Amino acid sequence: MRSFFRILLSILILGPGFAATAADIKLEAKLVWGTSDDKGDANYKPIDAALAGKLHGMFKWKSYYEITNRTATIPLNTIASLKMSDQCTLRVKYLGASRVEVDCIGQGKQVTKGTSTLEPAKWLVLGGNCTNNTAWFIGLRAIDSKDAAPQKAISKN
């Protein structure tokens, strides 16, 4: 009985928002273009060192450029749609315990679908070939709430 009152007191002190945020995941998704062309594109900036290191360790391209960067907070058992480009939408469902189901839609068709565990600072990478010996990638990771101000994602239950 004593522990019940302690839990109740904790909820009252911390507020109703405390329980709701514990069931959310905050994530970052980056659409990346990989190329071996030395010129690059002035419209895009090179990606950060952590993601670049992961991509250079797995793939052959010399340069990687950030096309879009999206952040979102996704409640438990909710699907969020992140529009990465006109041709690419990422649908992410938060399953709990840092597990997500990721569905990548490219040009209206499913490109990939799978379940993974996301951890802060560790990138999950999805990718595919593109034209002119280039490639596209999506880097996805969990972020700490103090590290980014998430944008509102379009949610569907």
C-alpha positions as CSV (number, residue, x, y, z in Angstrom):
1,M,0.0,0.0,0.0
2,R,2.9,2.3,0.8
3,S,4.4,1.9,-2.7
4,F,1.1,2.7,-4.3
5,F,1.0,6.0,-2.5
6,R,4.7,6.7,-3.5
7,I,3.9,6.0,-7.2
8,L,0.8,8.2,-7.0
9,L,2.7,11.0,-5.3
10,S,5.4,10.7,-8.0
11,I,2.9,11.0,-10.8
12,L,1.3,14.0,-9.1
13,I,4.7,15.7,-8.6
14,L,6.1,15.0,-12.0
15,G,2.8,15.7,-13.8
16,P,0.7,13.9,-16.3
17,G,3.2,14.5,-19.2
18,F,5.8,12.2,-17.5
19,A,3.9,9.0,-18.3
20,A,3.1,10.0,-21.8
21,T,6.7,10.8,-22.8
22,A,8.1,7.6,-21.5
23,A,6.2,5.7,-24.3
24,D,7.6,7.9,-27.1
25,I,10.7,7.6,-29.2
26,K,12.5,10.5,-30.7
27,L,14.3,9.8,-34.0
28,E,16.3,11.5,-36.7
29,A,16.1,10.4,-40.4
30,K,18.5,11.7,-43.1
31,L,18.1,11.2,-46.8
32,V,21.7,10.9,-48.2
33,W,23.0,10.8,-51.8
34,G,26.2,8.8,-52.4
35,T,28.5,9.6,-55.4
36,S,32.0,9.2,-56.6
37,D,31.8,12.4,-58.5
38,D,34.4,14.8,-57.1
39,K,32.4,17.9,-58.0
40,G,29.4,17.1,-55.8
41,D,26.5,19.5,-55.7
42,A,26.6,23.0,-54.2
43,N,22.9,22.7,-53.1
44,Y,23.8,19.9,-50.6
45,K,26.1,19.8,-47.7
46,P,28.3,16.8,-46.8
47,I,26.9,14.6,-44.1
48,D,28.2,14.5,-40.5
49,A,31.3,12.5,-39.6
50,A,29.5,9.7,-37.7
51,L,27.2,8.8,-40.5
52,A,29.9,9.3,-43.2
53,G,32.2,6.9,-41.3
54,K,29.5,4.2,-41.2
55,L,28.8,4.7,-45.0
56,H,32.4,4.8,-46.0
57,G,33.0,1.5,-44.1
58,M,30.2,-0.3,-45.9
59,F,30.0,1.3,-49.4
60,K,32.2,2.4,-52.3
61,W,31.2,6.0,-52.9
62,K,33.7,8.8,-52.2
63,S,31.2,11.5,-51.1
64,Y,27.9,11.5,-49.2
65,Y,25.6,14.5,-49.2
66,E,22.6,15.3,-47.0
67,I,19.4,15.9,-49.0
68,T,16.9,16.1,-46.2
69,N,17.0,15.8,-42.4
70,R,13.8,15.1,-40.5
71,T,13.2,14.6,-36.8
72,A,10.1,13.3,-35.1
73,T,8.6,12.1,-31.8
74,I,6.6,8.9,-32.3
75,P,4.2,7.6,-29.6
76,L,4.0,3.9,-28.8
77,N,2.1,1.8,-31.4
78,T,1.7,4.8,-33.7
79,I,2.9,5.1,-37.4
80,A,4.6,8.3,-38.4
81,S,5.1,9.3,-42.0
82,L,8.3,11.3,-42.8
83,K,8.4,12.8,-46.3
84,M,12.1,12.5,-47.2
85,S,11.6,13.7,-50.8
86,D,9.0,13.9,-53.5
87,Q,9.7,10.3,-54.3
88,C,10.5,8.9,-50.8
89,T,8.4,8.5,-47.7
90,L,9.5,6.7,-44.6
91,R,6.8,5.1,-42.4
92,V,8.0,4.3,-38.9
93,K,5.9,2.5,-36.2
94,Y,7.2,2.6,-32.7
95,L,6.8,-0.9,-31.1
96,G,8.3,0.0,-27.7
97,A,11.7,-0.8,-26.0
98,S,13.5,1.2,-28.8
99,R,12.1,-1.2,-31.5
100,V,10.7,0.3,-34.7
101,E,9.1,-1.1,-37.8
102,V,10.4,0.8,-40.8
103,D,8.7,0.9,-44.2
104,C,10.4,2.8,-47.0
105,I,8.2,3.8,-49.9
106,G,9.9,5.0,-53.1
107,Q,8.0,6.3,-56.1
108,G,4.8,4.9,-54.6
109,K,6.2,1.3,-54.1
110,Q,7.6,-0.4,-51.1
111,V,11.4,-0.5,-51.3
112,T,12.1,-2.1,-47.9
113,K,10.4,-3.1,-44.7
114,G,11.8,-4.4,-41.5
115,T,12.1,-4.2,-37.7
116,S,15.1,-2.9,-35.9
117,T,16.3,-1.6,-32.5
118,L,17.3,2.1,-32.6
119,E,19.9,3.4,-30.2
120,P,21.2,7.0,-29.8
121,A,24.3,7.6,-31.9
122,K,24.0,4.3,-33.8
123,W,22.8,4.6,-37.4
124,L,20.5,2.2,-39.1
125,V,21.1,2.5,-42.9
126,L,18.7,1.7,-45.7
127,G,19.8,2.2,-49.3
128,G,19.5,1.5,-53.0
129,N,21.0,2.2,-56.4
130,C,20.2,5.3,-58.3
131,T,21.1,6.5,-61.8
132,N,24.6,7.4,-63.1
133,N,26.4,5.1,-60.7
134,T,25.2,6.9,-57.6
135,A,23.1,5.7,-54.6
136,W,20.6,6.9,-52.1
137,F,20.6,6.1,-48.4
138,I,18.4,6.8,-45.4
139,G,20.1,7.0,-42.0
140,L,17.8,6.5,-39.1
141,R,18.7,6.7,-35.3
142,A,17.1,7.4,-32.0
143,I,18.0,10.8,-30.5
144,D,18.0,12.1,-27.0
145,S,15.2,14.6,-26.4
146,K,17.7,17.3,-25.3
147,D,19.7,16.9,-28.6
148,A,17.1,18.0,-31.1
149,A,13.8,19.8,-31.3
150,P,11.6,17.2,-33.1
151,Q,9.3,18.3,-35.9
152,K,5.7,17.1,-35.8
153,A,5.3,13.9,-37.9
154,I,2.1,12.9,-39.6
155,S,0.8,10.1,-37.4
156,K,-1.7,7.4,-38.2
157,N,-2.9,4.7,-35.8
